[in-house]
Amino acid sequence: MAKKQQSPIFSLQQNILKIQALINDSLTKINALLKKIEGRREILLLTQVIADLLKAQTKLEQLSRSLEKTLLENSNCGNFEG
């Protein structure tokens, strides 16, 4: 039997969720490190990494919302009344 293929959009959504999970995991680990580190330079670098991860997370959330909006618009294209 042929394996059912996922739609490209579903696959994209799954990849977004996986990336968001990785970002969340990384943020959790970095926050744990920040509690143990005493060096100012290391704290600064980890803080910069956190800022970058938060920016990436925000962009992924925007992409996800845009994708959902596009899906809704496309699903409503043929549903005109008149």
N, C-alpha and C positions, 0 to 999 in steps of 0.2 A: 504494500500500500504506500501511496505517496504521502509524505508528511505535509500537513497543512502549513502553509507559509503565513507568517505574521505580516500584517500590513506595514508598510514603511513608517506610517505615522505612529502605530502602536509600538513598533520597535524604537522609534525616536523617543516616545514617552518613557519607555522602559529604561532607555539609556540615561535620560534626564534624571529619573528617580535614582538610578544607581550612582550617578555622579553626585547628586545631592546627599545621598547616604555616606559616600566617601568624604565629602566636605564636612558633614556633621561629625563623623568619626574623627577626622583630623582636628577639628576645633576642640573636641572633647579632650583629645590627647595633649594638645598644645596647652589648654587651660590647666591640665594636671601638671605639666612641666613648669608652667609659670609659677606655680605654688612652691616648687622646690628650688628654683634657680635664684641665685643671689647676685650674679653678675649683671651689671647694668647693660652691657653690650648684648648679652644673650636675651635679656628681657626685651630690649628694643627690637632685635631681629624677629623674635617670636611674635611680638606685637604687630610688626609689619606683615608677617605671614598671615596672622589672623585677619588683618585688614584686607589683604588680597583674597583670602578665602571667602570672607563675607561679601566682597564685591562679586566674586564668581557665583556665589550662591544667589545673590540678587539678580544677576543676569540670567541664571538658569530659571529662576522663578518668573521673570519677565518672558522668557522664551516659552515656558510652559503655558502661561496665561495666553500668550499670543497664539500658540498652537491650538489651545482649546477654543479660543475665539474663532479662529479660522475654520476649525472643524464644525462649530455651530453654524457659522455663516454658510459653509458649503452644504451642510445638511438641510438648511432652510431655503436653498436656492430655488428648488422646484415647488415650493409650497406657497405659491401666490394665490390669493383669492381675488376675484374681480370679474 
